[in-house]
């Protein structure tokens, strides 16, 4: 008899876990609190590691309109550095990618419950507004949102930053100028990621220190547009979302430890680890955690075993990402950017050094 399995959250980690379980013949029910497709605060940078995990599921993002990203450009004031990436990444909107994975999971046999908010995790199941649901194994994939009773412990970075994302319709000229580059614009108090996620659609994702935020999205845009590079990118652009997606109170640098494991509970994605966003590995960690958790579950391993294996794979990347995150805004940054501008190959090596290790798909 197959034990009841539930997945909380229909984002990248939850949807891919549901797809993998369904294809393995394991009955699973996924609960997603949003009734329809929605945007998430995300740089929407699909790294080569993330693409490998998608390929292992026979899932092809290029068919969804993803655009190639093969260059990185770092800008700080009047200084900039640019280099070819050591791999070709993809830019794709999360609402498009997540929904496609949910559709694939449903087609494979997973039960998808939309518009259902889980209010509590109990000893023998979960509770929603519709009542209780008995569960023996639970995959927690609620992203950046914590649930009472299983919240991630506080970390040093919790509450220090705010995140915002906006999509913009850009001109054909801007589309060509931005091209296949991902841009990282550094400013006092944070950084901004810019890249294409579809033809003439630009993702604009900001991480700003709370004490640097002026109190409104409009004010933040005006502040950022004082930078000539940002002003040029926004020239003639039109907002595609009614309001920006936003998030706060994030424990950047958090990596779940086996000592906190609860019986039958596998943490996926941001619930397992929350890396600094500037390295573009958040989506890769979500996919990697889902693949590893499903493999461990199918092999009869406990959540603590899975957590140790995941920590071994991603711990180094999170440490490196947090080191770079804390370097933003330091007085030595302009000097370092000048060095990267003189030897752009160093920038490509830095990008390669922050990647997740390559692993083979488990049998």
Secondary structure, DSSP 8 states (H G I E B T S, - for coil): ----EEEE--SHHHHHHHHHHHHTT--EEEEES-SS----S---EE-HHHHHHHHHTT--GGGGT-EEEEEEEEEETTEEEEEEEEEEEEE--HHHHHHHHHHHHHHHT-EEEET--EEEEETTEEEETTEEEE-SEEEE--TT---TTS-----TTTTSEEEEEEEEE--HHHHHHHTTEEEEEEETTEEEEEEEEETTEEEEEEEEEGGG--SSHHHHHHHHTTSHHHHHHHTT-EE-SSS-EEEE---TT-B--GGG--TTEEE-GGGTB---GGG--HHHHHHHHHHHHHHHHHTT--HHHHHHHHHHHHHHHHHHHHHHHHHTT-TTHHHHHHHHHHSTHHHHHHHHHTS--------
